[in-house]
């Protein structure tokens, strides 16, 4: 402010009035002050100003599994849109399924005094957030629930989705249906496995451990899992894949195979409708997930003191071709 006042030929008080949009400064003088600020390359530190005033920092923290995953990109975009309408910016970080990294990011955002926090949890222990919540920082979990705290949560119908996937494949005569899922330690993976089991029971086809492979999440491990299933004495004629990345890896592994199993994947993905055959999926709206979580967070910021809510968003089967192959 001293440098600006010196260059503009005004007092420090005048500079203060201009940067804080206070009345009492002649327009020509204010223009001279702003020109000096621009010439010196200075920017107002909004965080420092807000903290000094004891007001909002204008930021929301968002902890994701992987911002590079198209699904979470959709979530982020939806949160940003809601935040923008409410005059907030979003700070985002990826936990990479590491509980220690999740904790580090969440507490780092809180130390920056974000107005609220959205978390896709990687672990099951979230007691570290209790002091922040008691201090008035609202927290909403999305895609997966918190492990040991009771907070607002937005989920999708993971169980119902895989029940529907199995029922759909069974309707085309498939009795040997395999399931490829992520690590069972992940809430969504475990829930989708539960739905697969329930779907098998409802379809009267029985549940066989040999047809379930949990954990593969990269191309090599998915390829190895499919090879192991293909080498069974009674191999599966259909596969349910537990998320969009596993689906893409499975399609690469099956490319060029003389006989491909019918396939339904959980999560839609870009270009799924343009492949040959087009990929049938259990779809849910990433934007709706992000919007619902952001709406809950801003409701808390607006003073909503009702008990924590648990919102479960619906999924839908999109039949495109890969899941409509009759059992041979």
Residue pairs with C-beta under 8 A, 6 or more apart in sequence:
1 12
1 15
1 16
2 12
3 40
3 42
4 15
4 33
4 36
4 37
4 40
4 42
5 11
5 12
5 14
5 15
7 36
7 39
7 40
8 14
8 15
8 29
8 32
8 33
8 35
8 36
9 32
10 29
10 32
10 33
14 25
14 29
14 33
15 33
16 22
17 23
17 24
17 25
18 25
18 29
18 30
18 33
18 34
19 33
19 37
19 44
25 33
46 57
46 58
47 57
47 58
47 59
47 112
47 113
50 56
50 57
50 58
51 57
51 113
56 88
56 115
57 112
57 113
57 114
57 115
58 87
58 88
58 89
58 115
59 88
59 89
59 90
59 91
59 112
59 113
59 114
59 115
60 79
60 83
60 88
60 89
60 90
60 91
60 114
60 115
60 116
60 117
60 118
60 294
60 297
61 90
61 91
61 93
61 105
61 106
61 109
61 110
61 112
61 114
61 116
61 117
61 118
62 76
62 79
62 90
62 91
62 92
62 93
62 117
62 118
62 119
63 92
63 93
63 95
63 102
63 105
63 106
63 109
63 117
63 118
63 119
63 120
64 72
64 75
64 76
64 92
64 93
64 94
64 95
64 120
65 72
65 94
65 95
65 96
65 97
65 120
65 122
65 143
66 72
66 94
66 96
66 97
67 73
67 76
67 92
67 93
67 94
68 94
69 244
69 245
70 244
70 269
70 270
71 244
71 267
71 286
72 120
72 286
73 286
74 285
74 286
74 287
74 290
75 120
75 142
75 143
75 286
75 287
75 289
75 290
75 293
76 90
76 92
76 290
77 287
77 290
78 286
78 287
78 288
78 289
78 290
78 291
78 294
79 90
79 118
79 290
79 291
79 293
79 294
80 90
81 291
82 290
82 291
82 294
82 295
82 298
83 89
83 90
83 294
86 298
88 115
91 109
91 112
91 114
93 105
93 108
93 109
94 101
95 101
95 102
95 105
95 120
95 122
96 122
97 122
97 183
97 186
98 122
99 121
99 122
99 123
99 124
99 125
101 122
102 119
102 121
102 122
102 123
103 123
103 128
106 117
106 119
106 128
106 129
107 128
107 132
109 117
110 117
110 129
110 132
110 137
114 137
115 137
115 301
116 137
116 138
116 139
116 140
116 297
116 298
116 300
116 301
117 129
117 132
117 137
117 138
117 139
117 140
117 297
118 139
118 140
118 141
118 142
118 293
118 294
118 297
119 126
119 139
119 140
119 141
119 142
119 146
120 141
120 142
120 143
120 144
121 141
121 144
121 145
121 146
121 147
121 187
123 147
124 147
124 148
125 147
125 148
126 146
126 147
126 148
126 149
127 148
127 149
129 139
129 149
129 151
130 149
132 139
133 139
133 149
133 151
138 152
138 297
138 300
138 301
139 149
139 151
139 152
140 151
140 152
140 153
140 154
140 293
140 296
140 297
140 300
141 151
141 152
141 153
141 154
142 153
142 154
142 155
142 289
142 290
142 292
142 293
143 154
143 155
143 156
143 188
143 289
144 155
144 186
144 187
144 188
145 153
145 155
145 187
145 310
146 153
150 308
151 308
152 293
152 296
152 297
152 300
152 308
152 309
152 310
152 311
153 308
153 309
153 310
153 311
154 289
154 292
154 293
154 296
154 311
154 313
155 310
155 311
155 312
155 313
156 284
156 289
156 312
156 313
156 314
156 315
157 284
157 312
157 313
157 314
157 315
158 188
158 191
158 192
158 194
158 195
158 266
158 315
159 191
159 192
159 194
159 195
159 198
160 195
160 314
160 315
161 192
161 195
161 266
161 282
161 284
161 315
162 179
162 192
162 193
162 194
162 195
162 196
162 198
162 199
162 240
162 242
162 266
162 282
163 195
163 196
163 198
163 199
163 202
164 199
164 282
164 315
164 317
165 195
165 196
165 199
165 240
165 264
165 266
165 282
165 317
165 323
166 177
166 195
166 196
166 199
166 200
166 202
166 203
166 205
166 240
167 199
167 202
167 203
168 264
168 280
168 317
168 319
168 323
169 177
169 238
169 240
169 262
169 264
169 323
170 177
170 199
170 203
170 205
172 238
172 262
172 323
172 324
172 325
172 326
172 327
173 326
173 327
174 205
174 236
174 237
174 238
174 262
174 327
175 205
175 237
175 327
176 205
176 208
176 211
176 234
176 235
176 236
176 237
176 238
177 200
177 205
177 211
177 236
177 237
177 238
177 239
177 240
178 211
178 212
178 213
178 229
178 236
178 238
178 239
178 240
178 261
179 192
179 193
179 196
179 211
179 212
179 213
179 239
179 240
179 242
180 213
180 216
180 222
180 225
180 226
180 239
180 240
180 241
180 242
180 246
180 250
181 189
181 192
181 193
181 196
181 212
181 213
181 214
181 215
181 242
181 243
181 246
182 188
182 189
182 214
182 215
182 216
182 217
182 242
182 243
182 246
183 189
183 214
183 215
183 217
184 190
184 193
184 214
184 215
188 243
189 214
189 242
189 243
192 242
192 243
192 266
193 212
193 214
193 242
196 212
196 240
197 207
200 206
200 207
201 207
210 232
211 229
211 232
211 236
213 225
213 228
213 229
215 221
216 222
216 224
216 225
216 246
216 249
217 245
217 246
217 249
218 249
219 249
219 252
219 253
222 246
222 249
222 250
222 253
223 249
223 252
223 253
226 239
226 250
226 253
226 254
227 253
229 235
229 236
229 239
236 261
237 261
237 262
237 327
237 328
238 261
238 262
238 263
238 264
238 323
238 325
238 327
239 250
239 261
239 262
239 263
239 264
240 263
240 264
240 265
240 266
241 247
241 250
241 263
241 264
241 265
241 266
242 266
243 265
243 266
243 267
244 265
244 266
244 267
244 268
244 269
246 265
247 263
247 265
247 266
247 267
247 269
247 279
247 281
248 269
250 263
250 265
251 263
251 275
251 279
254 260
254 261
254 263
259 328
260 325
261 325
262 322
262 323
262 324
262 325
262 327
263 279
263 280
263 322
263 323
264 280
264 281
264 282
264 317
264 322
264 323
265 272
265 279
265 280
265 281
265 282
266 281
266 282
267 281
267 282
267 283
267 284
268 281
268 283
268 284
268 318
269 279
269 281
272 278
272 279
272 281
272 320
273 279
273 320
275 322
277 320
277 321
277 322
277 325
278 320
278 321
278 322
279 320
279 321
279 322
280 317
280 318
280 319
280 320
280 321
280 322
280 323
280 324
281 317
281 318
281 320
282 315
282 316
282 317
282 318
283 315
283 316
283 317
283 318
284 313
284 314
284 315
284 316
285 313
288 313
289 313
292 311
292 313
296 309
296 311
